[in-house]
Amino acid sequence: MAKGENGQADAGNRAPLSAAEVGALAHLYRGEVYRSVMWRTRLDITTNWAVVTLGVALSISYSSPEASPLPLILVGILIIFFLMLEARRYRFYNVFRARARWLEKHFYAPMLHDGDLHLEENWQKVLAQDYNRPDYHINLLQSIGRRIKRNYLWVLLIQSLAYAGKIAVHPRPIVSFDQALERAEIGPLPGSVVIAAGVLYVVSWSCIAIWSSLYDQQGLGIRPPAAGRKPKTLADSAAAQAAGQSHRR
């Protein structure tokens, strides 16, 4: 197959990329990297909010032996709110990051390797389709699982351990499990219900994180492109890659 003036193969009726088009793609890549960096910063902000609010709750509950452990429970509502907000932001971030990575893999890497952009592989059409019909590449539950796995699982564990430590040592060390249940009581709610709800709280989020990890590593629920067929969208490409390797942030 003949190559154009920029060294790339002519893909059917697609003319070789001109110098102006190559420059436009370079600016497009810079824009996608900038947007991904901005949304990554937003992810870090919500994580910082969750850590700060947990720190405030710890300071209040451990300020004195007589202080109530209730703030450590109520802060869980804020942590969930920040988690949902961050998961939504991650879905946007994932789109911009995927586009930048696609350009790195199919535009810059071939250009640096042999000067052939391999337009016959139609990678440019996949990118064009993603711009024509933009959509999220992952669902909300998978996004929640990734954020828990990367950050929030540790926040939830610290919250749970801090609450258990507060019950166990303040105002005096417990001598029996019944005493712990008595200290865990919140108004009309018995201690057994409160502790059971806390265990369910941690286990449920942990299960979502584990499911998301398996989803990324083994492609559970993903229908990757059939063998020999090129992906039609960036989401298809991401699905094919996720089926064989763990997703990294």
Salt bridges, closest charged atoms under 4 A:
GLU21 OE2 - ARG14 NH2 3.64
GLU32 OE2 - ARG35 NH2 2.85
GLU32 OE2 - ARG99 NH1 3.59
ASP44 OD1 - ARG40 NE 3.81
ASP44 OD1 - ARG249 NH2 3.32
GLU86 OE2 - ARG147 NE 3.00
GLU104 OE1 - ARG101 NH1 3.67
ASP114 OD2 - HIS113 ND1 3.69
ASP114 OD2 - HIS118 NE2 3.78
ASP116 OD2 - LYS3 NZ 3.68
ASP116 OD1 - HIS118 ND1 3.97
GLU120 OE2 - HIS118 ND1 3.16
ASP130 OD2 - ARG99 NE 2.66
ASP130 OD1 - HIS137 NE2 3.13
ASP216 OD1 - ARG146 NH2 2.83
ASP216 OD2 - LYS149 NZ 3.81
